[in-house]
């Protein structure tokens, strides 16, 4: 696959990730009960979920910046990938210890699992030098 094609696909992946995370973050910040399957009224849980929504939305802005040049901003993609791996691991731990309902894992499927391969694909191409920095033109100061 040519580097230009890899760059276009990488930029699209990160752009979609940005849009998705900003949308999901705003949704959770405004309507945190959307992921509470037990319809908890605990103000603490609501506040924590709203904070998580804010963080997810901020990840979206980071992914937008990474979409401009995925090779240059690969550390953002790596942090995102690590989060996408650790989130489901944490959920599975709580599901298997009966502290979380198994249906919650669907949240991980759509917010984490579906992004693992695309993020890893970008990082693989950066590592293999199939995707390199976009060379910026130097602006001369007169």
N, C-alpha and C positions, 0 to 999 in steps of 0.2 A: 504494500500500500504506500502511495506517495505521501511525503511529508505534508503537502498542502491538504490532502484529503484527511489525514490524521488530525491536522490542526482544525479543520472545519468541524469534524465530528466532535473533537474535544471541546471546542468552543460551544457547540450546540448542547452537549451534555451539561456543561457547567451553567449555561444560560437557563436551561430547563430546571436544573437543580436550584438555581437562584430564585426563579419564579415560584417554584413549588414551595421552597422553604419560606419565602416571604409570605405567600398565601397561607400556608399552614400555621406559621408563627402568628400572624394577625388573627386568624380564626381562633387559635387556642387562647391568645391573650384576651380576645373579646368574649368568646364563648367556651370557657374551659371545660364545661360539663360535657362537651361533645365527645370526649374520650373517657368519661367516667361512666362505666357500664353499670355501676351500682347507684348512680345518681346521688353521690355523696353531697351533703350540704355543709361539710366541714369547711369553714372559712380558711383554715390553714391549707388544706388541699387545693382550694380554689386559688389562693394567692401563689402557692408554689407552681401550679400549672400555668398561671398567667406569666410568671417569671420565666418558665420554660418556653412559653410561646414567644416571649421577647427574645430569648437567646436563639431560638430556632430562626426567627426572623432576621436577626443579626447575622447568622450564618449565611442566610440568603444574600445579604449584601456582600459578604466576603466571597461567596461563590460568584457573584456578578463580577467582582474585580478579577478573580481567577479566570473567568471566561474571556477576559481581554487578551490574556497570554498565559495559557495553562502551563507551559513549560517554565516560565519565569516564576509563577506563583504556585508551583507544585507543593510547597509546604502547607498551604491552605487546603489543598485537595487531600494531602496526607492526613491532616488533622480531621478533616471531614470523614475520610475512610475509616480512621480509627474509631471515631464516634459511631459510625454506621455498623461497625463490628461489635463494639462493646455494648451498645444499646440492647441488641437482641440477646447477647450473652447474659446481661443483667436480668432481662425479662424472663429468660428461660430459668435462671436460678430461682426467681421468685415464683414462677409457675410450678416448678418441680418441688418447691418447699411449701406449696399450697398457700402462699401469701398473696398470690395474684391469680385472677381467673385466666384460664387458658385463652379465652376469647381476646384478651388484651394483646396477644401476640400479633393480631392483625394490624395493630398500630405500627408495630415494628416492620411488618412486611412492606407496608406502603411508605414508611418514613425512613427505613434503613436498608432492608434486605435488597430491594430493587435497585439501590444505588451502589451496592458493593462492587459488582462487576464493572459498571461504567467508570467509577473512580479508579479502580485497580487497573483498568485498561489504559487510562490516561497515564497513570504513574509508571506503568510498564513501558510505554512508549517514550516517556521522558528518560527513564533509566537506560533504555536501549539507544538513546540519542536519535530516535525516529521522530522526535518532536523536540525542537530546540527553540530557544528564545527568538522572539521577533526582533530583528535588528531595528533599533530606533535611529532615525536620522539625527545627526547632531545639528542643532540650530546654532548658527554662528552669531555671535554678539558683535554688533557693529559699533 
